[in-house]
Amino acid sequence: MSKSNDVILNDDERIDDLLTDSGLHIIQSRDVFSFSLDAVLLSRFAKLPKQGRVADFCTGNGVIALLCSDKTEAAIDAIEIQPRLADMARRNVTMNKLEQQIQVIEADLRQYAIEAGNGIYDAITVNPPYMRPAAGDKNVNEHYAIARHEVMCTIEDIAKATCKLLRPGGKIFIVHRPSRLADIIEALRKWKIEPKIVQFVHPKQQGEANMVLIEACRDGKPDLRVLPPLIVYNEAGEQII
């Protein structure tokens, strides 16, 4: 272990600059968890209330909660099932002096939804596991297996928890893979959460979408808008978003 800026780091951890105007930094580990572009795009896509209470499901090391703290004064509950990642998220909150705004809750989302109360959140963000339990080769690293595969949390679990925890008219913002879009819409509608906005993300102008951003509303009326696509790289290979 080492100590950096009064934060204890494990041997496999480092501190990265999130490149925000407010100077946010984040503890990461290639052995456990490192965020990617999907988290950044979700934090930009989410339209959060200025006040109130927000949840970030499947928070990992807390990156989305940290980024969202720059765009809202709402209280943020960052929920994570893995103890190691929850600990990393807590240290990230402490390092950025955001203890008054962000609370890290180490819990199984399925049980948390039963115990926390009805309609307690105004908005929810989630960057969930993308792959079905039997899809692909599960990573031998337990942390990555849980983060990438629906081992501890499925689309259905997220929809059910959202129905319980989100107030009527509240919104959930999701980033996922386009291949799961039909599953996502089916699960959301089953639990009275209506998809309202979809935006596809393409690596290049001519490439297929590899991410989809979704805004859905608790008890909303059917009316789906598809926004213009986001293109990550230009023809020269330079990142433009």
C-alpha positions in Angstrom: 0.0 0.0 0.0 1.0 3.6 -0.5 -0.3 7.0 0.5 -1.0 9.8 -2.0 -2.6 13.1 -1.1 -3.8 11.6 2.2 -5.5 8.7 0.4 -4.4 5.2 0.9 -3.8 3.3 -2.3 -3.5 -0.5 -2.8 -0.4 -1.7 -4.7 -2.4 -2.1 -7.9 -4.1 1.3 -7.8 -3.4 4.7 -9.4 -4.9 8.1 -9.4 -6.1 9.6 -12.7 -7.3 13.1 -13.6 -11.0 13.1 -14.7 -10.2 16.3 -16.7 -13.2 18.2 -15.3 -13.3 22.0 -14.6 -13.7 21.2 -10.9 -10.5 19.2 -10.8 -12.0 15.7 -10.0 -9.6 12.8 -9.7 -10.3 9.1 -9.4 -8.6 6.0 -8.0 -8.5 3.2 -10.6 -7.1 -0.3 -10.9 -6.6 -2.5 -14.0 -6.8 -5.5 -11.8 -10.2 -4.5 -10.4 -12.0 -1.8 -12.3 -11.2 1.1 -14.7 -14.0 3.2 -16.2 -14.4 3.7 -20.0 -16.1 6.1 -22.4 -19.5 4.7 -21.7 -19.5 6.1 -18.1 -18.5 9.5 -19.4 -21.2 9.5 -22.1 -23.8 8.5 -19.6 -22.9 11.3 -17.2 -23.2 13.8 -20.0 -26.5 12.3 -21.3 -28.3 12.2 -17.9 -30.5 15.2 -17.3 -30.5 15.4 -13.5 -32.6 17.6 -11.2 -30.7 20.5 -9.6 -31.9 19.4 -6.2 -33.4 16.2 -4.7 -32.0 12.7 -4.5 -30.3 10.7 -7.2 -29.0 7.1 -7.3 -26.2 5.5 -9.3 -26.8 1.8 -9.6 -23.8 -0.5 -10.2 -21.5 2.4 -9.3 -18.2 0.5 -9.5 -15.5 2.9 -8.3 -18.0 5.7 -8.3 -17.0 7.4 -11.5 -20.5 8.3 -12.7 -21.5 9.6 -9.3 -18.3 11.8 -9.3 -19.0 13.2 -12.8 -22.7 13.8 -12.0 -21.7 15.8 -8.9 -20.5 18.5 -11.3 -24.0 19.0 -12.8 -26.3 18.7 -9.8 -26.5 19.7 -6.2 -28.8 16.7 -5.5 -27.7 14.1 -2.9 -26.3 11.0 -4.7 -26.4 7.5 -3.5 -23.8 5.3 -5.2 -24.8 1.7 -4.9 -22.3 -1.2 -5.4 -22.4 -4.8 -4.4 -18.7 -5.6 -4.5 -16.9 -4.7 -1.3 -13.5 -3.9 -3.0 -15.2 -1.5 -5.5 -17.4 0.0 -2.8 -14.3 0.7 -0.8 -12.6 2.3 -3.8 -15.7 4.4 -4.4 -15.7 5.6 -0.8 -12.0 6.7 -1.1 -12.8 8.5 -4.3 -15.6 10.4 -2.6 -13.2 11.3 0.3 -10.4 12.2 -2.0 -12.6 14.7 -3.9 -14.2 16.0 -0.6 -17.7 15.1 -1.7 -18.8 13.4 1.5 -21.6 15.9 1.9 -23.1 15.0 -1.5 -22.3 11.4 -2.3 -23.0 8.4 -0.1 -21.6 5.0 -1.1 -23.9 2.2 -0.2 -22.5 -1.4 -0.3 -25.6 -3.5 -1.1 -27.2 -6.0 -3.4 -29.5 -3.8 -5.5 -32.2 -6.4 -5.3 -32.4 -6.4 -1.5 -31.7 -2.6 -1.3 -34.8 -2.0 -3.4 -37.0 -3.9 -1.0 -35.6 -2.1 2.1 -34.9 1.5 1.1 -38.4 2.8 0.5 -40.8 3.6 -2.3 -40.2 6.5 -4.7 -37.2 7.9 -2.9 -35.3 9.0 -6.0 -35.9 11.7 -8.5 -33.5 10.2 -11.1 -31.3 7.1 -11.5 -28.2 6.4 -13.6 -26.9 3.0 -14.4 -24.0 1.5 -16.4 -25.0 -2.2 -15.8 -23.4 -5.5 -16.7 -23.8 -5.8 -20.5 -23.6 -9.6 -21.1 -26.0 -12.3 -20.3 -24.8 -14.8 -17.6 -24.0 -17.5 -20.3 -22.8 -15.1 -23.0 -19.1 -15.3 -24.0 -16.2 -16.4 -21.8 -16.5 -15.1 -18.3 -13.4 -13.3 -17.2 -11.4 -15.3 -14.6 -11.1 -12.1 -12.6 -14.2 -12.1 -10.3 -14.5 -8.3 -10.2 -14.6 -8.1 -14.0 -16.9 -11.1 -14.3 -19.5 -9.4 -12.0 -19.1 -6.0 -13.7 -19.5 -7.4 -17.2 -21.9 -10.3 -16.9 -25.4 -10.4 -15.3 -24.2 -12.5 -12.4 -25.5 -10.3 -9.6 -27.7 -7.9 -11.5 -29.9 -8.4 -14.6 -31.8 -6.0 -16.8 -34.9 -7.3 -15.1 -33.5 -6.6 -11.7 -32.7 -3.0 -12.6 -36.1 -2.4 -14.0 -37.8 -3.9 -11.0 -35.6 -1.9 -8.6 -36.3 1.3 -10.6 -40.0 0.8 -10.4 -39.8 0.6 -6.6 -37.2 3.3 -6.0 -38.0 5.9 -8.6 -40.8 8.4 -8.0 -43.6 8.6 -10.6 -42.4 10.9 -13.3 -38.8 10.3 -12.3 -36.3 9.3 -15.0 -33.6 6.6 -15.4 -30.6 7.0 -17.7 -29.0 3.9 -19.0 -25.9 3.0 -21.1 -25.9 -0.4 -22.7 -25.1 -2.4 -25.9 -27.5 -2.0 -28.9 -27.8 -5.8 -29.1 -29.7 -5.7 -25.8 -32.1 -2.9 -26.7 -35.1 -5.1 -27.2 -34.5 -6.8 -23.8 -34.1 -3.4 -22.1 -37.3 -2.0 -23.5 -39.3 -5.2 -22.7 -38.0 -5.2 -19.1 -38.6 -1.4 -18.6 -42.2 -1.6 -19.9 -43.0 -4.6 -17.8 -42.2 -2.5 -14.7 -44.1 0.6 -15.9 -41.0 2.5 -17.1 -41.5 4.0 -20.5 -38.5 4.6 -22.8 -38.6 8.2 -24.0 -35.2 9.0 -25.7 -32.7 6.7 -27.4 -29.3 7.8 -28.8 -26.8 5.4 -30.5 -23.1 5.8 -30.2 -20.9 4.8 -33.2 -17.1 4.4 -33.1 -16.8 5.9 -36.6 -19.2 7.5 -39.0 -19.6 4.3 -41.1 -19.4 1.8 -38.3 -22.2 0.1 -36.5 -23.3 1.4 -33.1 -21.5 -0.2 -30.1 -23.4 1.7 -27.4 -26.9 3.0 -26.8 -28.0 5.7 -24.3 -31.6 5.4 -23.1 -33.8 7.8 -21.1 -36.9 6.3 -19.6 -39.7 7.7 -17.4 -41.6 6.0 -14.5 -45.3 5.9 -15.5 -44.5 7.8 -18.7 -46.7 7.8 -21.8 -45.5 6.0 -24.9 -43.6 8.5 -27.1 -40.1 7.5 -28.2 -37.6 9.9 -29.8 -34.3 8.8 -31.5 -31.6 11.5 -31.3 -28.9 12.0 -33.9 -26.1 9.5 -33.4 -22.9 10.3 -31.5 -19.7 9.6 -33.4 -16.6 9.0 -31.3 -13.7 9.2 -33.8 -13.4 11.2 -37.0 -11.8 9.9 -40.2 -8.3 10.8 -38.9 -8.9 8.6 -35.9 -9.1 11.5 -33.5 -11.6 11.4 -30.7 -14.2 14.1 -31.2 -16.5 13.6 -28.2 
